[in-house]
């Protein structure tokens, strides 16, 4: 698919919005009259060009947009678009122009007396969601300007604004997001197995740890793009001494996970603000979290945020009043620290990964432009995979465990179901359950620490 301009200037296509003696109307110069006439029934207003209106009455196809692509009826129109965009891009141009006209003509619709009182819809900045045009994600276009990547009925488009009923969505500015922006990946989508292998290879390149933890981290990356479909999410806690690679875990996650906020000892107010404004279920990555036991506000985020629908109430003091506002806290989170906090109810949400100084295949400080380009490509593939699979449910496998263990591990097994790694992860959990009941020192499997670090 060739990406058309984010904003089609309707006046450049011969479409002019105007009024005639106080009446709503559209004046068209040339063949693009067909687009507006095609949708006049839908928009509920008349075109103020009687001769053209009459001559085109028999051409109206009313409800089937595919008819616009029939060469016999619209050969001249298609030729006009070929000259504008190239023969191979005509179908994309037709779809793009229809959407653009639909967006621009809201103020010309006939809403009756009540509608005349309505103000023009207020624009809302968004990063992700569902619109009349389909599911969308914030990206940057070829000019590095914010835009929406939209997916509907098997087709991708890049658009500058969207509608959802009477709401108008525009892309968030780049200074409003804490992560590197996505771009549209134009290639064909690799298979889930191939996508998983791309992710695993990155952890294998930068981390000198047991393979099982590379698989766990890779599964967490996949899960970050599918969080709307699970009831709980696990947290990751990488712990170890200086130079052990624990920060590298977060670095790789920050390059691959879905819309992450990555920082050192992030203030709780910033976490609340990002989770509230993200328009999606994002990712939180926090380094140097060892002082969390003294931050009760942050503890609330972590204690509650593993479960879908979780909110934390906060009282906001106004000049003459106070209000209680409820903040969403549900999302995948990963942290790193030299020591594990002892806060009850906090550590129970984590999968703990012990880190020691090792010899990875590549040091993070040796990264080049090519490495970050590779990260960008994988991240863009993952975003495209997210859009394509938005309406696909995750598997719900029968698992031989329950309680906290199931809450933590089931989401990772759901997102990897059907992949080769599924059996590896399932066996690891089952083996840990056996260790739980055979080890002379009782352990809580929900924290999933290896026996040596118990």
ZIUR-V228986 format. One record per backbone hydrogen bond with DSSP energy under -1.0 kcal/mol. NH is the residue of the N-H (numbers start at 1). CO is the residue of the C=O. E is the energy in kcal/mol with one decimal. If there is no record, write none. Layout:
nh,co,e
NH,CO,E
NH,CO,E
//
This chain:
nh,co,e
12,9,-1.2
14,11,-1.2
15,10,-2.4
16,27,-2.3
18,25,-1.4
20,23,-1.9
23,20,-2.0
25,18,-1.1
27,16,-2.1
29,14,-3.0
33,30,-1.3
34,31,-1.8
35,32,-1.0
36,32,-1.1
37,33,-2.8
38,34,-2.3
39,35,-1.1
40,37,-1.1
43,39,-2.5
44,40,-2.0
45,40,-1.0
49,47,-1.8
53,49,-2.9
54,50,-2.6
55,51,-2.2
56,52,-1.8
59,56,-1.4
63,61,-2.3
67,64,-1.9
68,65,-1.6
69,66,-1.9
70,67,-2.0
74,70,-1.9
78,74,-2.8
79,75,-2.2
80,76,-2.2
81,77,-2.1
82,78,-2.6
83,79,-1.9
84,80,-1.1
85,81,-3.2
86,82,-2.2
89,86,-1.6
90,87,-1.1
93,89,-2.5
94,90,-2.7
95,91,-2.0
96,92,-2.4
97,93,-2.8
98,94,-2.3
99,95,-1.9
100,96,-2.3
101,97,-2.9
102,98,-2.5
103,99,-2.3
104,100,-2.0
105,101,-1.8
108,105,-1.6
109,106,-1.6
115,111,-1.2
116,112,-1.4
124,168,-2.8
126,170,-2.3
129,136,-1.7
131,134,-2.0
132,163,-3.5
134,131,-1.1
135,151,-1.4
136,129,-2.5
137,149,-1.8
138,127,-2.9
139,147,-2.7
140,182,-1.9
141,145,-2.5
144,141,-2.2
147,139,-2.4
148,159,-2.9
149,137,-3.1
150,157,-3.3
151,135,-2.7
152,155,-2.2
155,152,-1.7
157,150,-2.1
159,148,-2.4
160,6,-1.4
162,169,-2.4
164,167,-2.3
167,164,-1.8
169,162,-3.0
170,124,-2.6
172,126,-1.5
176,173,-2.0
177,174,-1.1
195,191,-2.6
196,192,-2.6
197,193,-2.1
198,194,-2.0
199,195,-1.9
200,196,-2.8
201,197,-2.4
202,198,-1.0
203,199,-1.5
204,200,-2.6
205,201,-1.5
206,202,-1.7
207,203,-1.9
213,210,-1.0
214,210,-1.2
215,211,-2.1
216,212,-2.3
217,213,-2.5
218,214,-2.1
219,215,-2.5
220,216,-1.9
221,217,-1.7
222,218,-1.8
223,219,-2.5
224,220,-1.9
225,222,-1.4
226,223,-2.2
229,226,-1.9
230,227,-1.4
233,306,-2.0
235,349,-1.5
236,333,-1.9
237,351,-2.5
238,335,-2.6
239,353,-1.9
240,337,-1.3
244,241,-1.3
249,245,-1.4
250,246,-1.1
251,247,-2.3
252,248,-2.5
253,249,-2.1
254,250,-2.6
255,251,-1.2
256,252,-1.1
257,253,-3.2
261,283,-2.3
263,285,-2.0
265,287,-2.6
271,267,-1.7
272,268,-2.6
273,269,-2.3
274,270,-2.4
275,271,-2.5
276,272,-1.8
277,273,-1.8
278,274,-1.1
283,259,-1.4
284,332,-2.0
285,261,-3.0
286,334,-2.4
287,263,-2.6
289,336,-1.7
292,289,-2.1
294,291,-1.7
295,292,-1.8
299,295,-2.2
300,296,-1.7
301,297,-1.2
302,298,-2.0
303,299,-2.9
304,300,-2.1
305,301,-2.2
307,304,-1.5
308,231,-3.1
310,307,-1.7
312,327,-2.1
314,325,-2.6
316,323,-3.5
318,321,-3.2
323,316,-2.4
325,314,-2.9
327,312,-2.4
329,310,-1.9
331,305,-1.7
334,284,-2.3
335,236,-2.8
336,286,-1.6
337,238,-1.8
346,343,-1.6
347,343,-1.5
349,346,-1.4
350,347,-1.5
351,235,-2.6
352,447,-2.4
353,237,-3.0
355,239,-2.7
362,205,-1.7
366,363,-1.6
367,364,-1.6
372,368,-1.7
373,369,-2.0
374,370,-1.9
375,371,-2.2
376,372,-2.3
377,373,-2.2
378,374,-2.2
379,375,-2.8
380,376,-2.3
381,377,-2.0
382,378,-2.4
383,379,-1.9
384,380,-1.9
385,381,-2.5
386,382,-2.3
387,383,-2.0
388,384,-2.4
389,385,-1.8
390,387,-1.1
392,389,-1.7
407,403,-2.0
408,404,-2.0
409,405,-2.5
410,406,-2.3
413,409,-1.9
414,410,-2.7
415,411,-2.1
416,412,-1.0
419,416,-2.5
422,419,-1.3
425,421,-2.6
426,422,-2.6
427,423,-2.3
428,424,-1.8
429,425,-2.1
430,426,-2.4
431,427,-2.6
432,428,-2.1
433,429,-2.0
434,430,-1.9
435,431,-2.1
436,432,-1.9
437,433,-1.3
438,434,-1.2
439,435,-2.4
447,444,-1.5
448,445,-1.1
453,450,-2.0
454,451,-1.3
//
